[in-house]
Amino acid sequence: MDDDETEAVHLRRIDPTQNMRRFYVLAVQPTLFGGASIIRNWGRIGTKGQSMMETFDAQEEATNALARLARAKRRRGYLNADATGSG
């Protein structure tokens, strides 16, 4: 596994006009049985949020799913956490 593949994706969506301050974090982690899992964490910025884990048989399946989820969130207005401004 390369470090690039396991690097977490941190996204934020901030819209003061709608009182919206959300985060979404995606990460791929290996399982004990040779597969990989996507760990998702989301919620309002400043809260613990919710978590969900989805397991795949192969690392490449998990990596593809992570890319697909990140694309979908970006289409909905989420930006990389380091690129977001105050609004």
Protein Blocks (a to p, Z undefined) as FASTA:
>chain_A
ZZklmpccddddddfknopacdddddddddfkopacdddddddehiabjadddddfbfkl
mmmmmmmmmmmmmmnopacfklpcfZZ
